[in-house]
């Protein structure tokens, strides 16, 4: 027998709210707390399908004025709870060689990479595997115009 699709159409509250915490705690002890992992990049979305850590197929369909967040309680009843866990965003850290920073920034813009800057580094939000980003700047890496910074 296949389980029916779980429709999640509103946020009940925040996991950190003491009023909900007691119920969530007991459900977790009884192994009835499910986690719906959502990548950071999907937080702005209002409609998507995802599967909880216990295999429940979920259709998230939130109103336009509702913002999803880490710890959002999407389902809470006597049988189980479903809580959102936001995955931590990973950043590729690139250090441009002197004189190459502007060109690297231009390249990142043309590739539509989401970036931020910190202490002389260009940080690229990784929405796909790291290797795909590195392949796009392979020639620049080989020529020493840019270096990947670990950590």
N, C-alpha and C positions, 0 to 999 in steps of 0.2 A: 504494500500500500504506500503510495507516495504522499508526502506531506503537502498540504495546500500552501500556496504562496502567502507569506505574511505581509500584509499591507500596513505600512507605517506612515501615517498621515499627519502626525503632530509630535511635538516635543512635550513630554509630560513634565519634565523638570531637569534639574542638574544633579548628577550623582553626588556632588559635594553638599547638597542641601540636607541638613540633619533630618528633616521630615521624611525624606526618601531613604536616607542612609540605613536606617534600621531595617526596613523591608528588604533592601538590596543585600544587606549583610546576611540575613537569614536565607534568602534565595541562593546566594553564593555558597553558603555552607551546605546547602542541599543540592549543589551542582545544577542549579536551575537559572544561573545568570549567564547570559550569552553576550559575547562581545562582537560588535559589528565594526570591523576595521575599515577606516576610510582614509585614503591618502589625503595629504594636505591640499593637493591640487584639486580634489573633488569637493572640498568644503563649500565652494560657492554654488554647487549644483543643487537643485531642488528635487530633481527626479532622476533616480538611478536604481539599478539592481545590484545587490551584493549578497554575500553569504556569510552568516555568522560563523564563529569558531566551532559551533556545534552542528553546522550544516544546514541551518534554516535558510531557505531562499527568501530574501526580503525585497520588496518593492518599496523604496522610499519615495514618497510623494508629498513634499512639504509645501505649505502656502508660500507665496512669493515673499512675504514679509518676515519669514522665519529663517534664522541663520543657524546652521548646524555648527556644533562645537564639541570639543573633547569632553566627554562625560555626559553628553545629552542622553537622557533616558527616553527611548522611543516606544517602549512597551513595558508595562508593569501590571501584572495581575497576580492572582494566587498561584498560578502554575509556573510562571517564569518572568524574566525581565530581559530586555535587550538594551544594551548601553553602547554608545559610540566611543571608539578609541581611535584617536587621530594618529596616524603614523607620522613619525618625525621626518621632516623634509631633509633630504641629503643635498649637500652642496659640493660641487667640483671647484676647487680653489686653484686659480691660475695666476702666476706671476709673470707679467710681461717684461721682456728685456727693455732696458732704457731706449726710448724712442719708438717703441712698438705698442704702447698702451692705447693710443688713439686708434690705431689700425685694428687692434684686437677688439676694442669696444665697438667699432664700426662693423666688424665681422659678426660679433655676437648679435648686434641689432638686426643685421640682414638675415641671420639665421633664426630670428624671433626667439632667442633664448631669454628666459627670465633671469635677470642678473641683479646683483647689488655689489657695492664696492666697500672694501674694508682694508685699511692699512696697506694701500698699494696693490691689493689683490683684486682680481675680478672673480666674484663668486657666481657660479652658474647653478641655478636650481635644476636638479636632475629629475626629469620626468620619464626618461628612458634610461637604459643601461649606460654606464659611464663610457664604455667602449665606443658607443655611437657618437658621443661628443668628441672624444679624442680622435676619431677617424676624420672628423670635419676639420681639425686643426693639425693633422698629422705632419704636413710639410713644415709648419711653423715650429712644431715640437722638435723635429729633426734638425732644423736650422738653428735651434737655440733662441728663437725669438720669443718663446713662451715656455714656461716650465710648470709642471703640476706640483702643487704643494700638498704634502700629506699632513693630515691632522687638523 
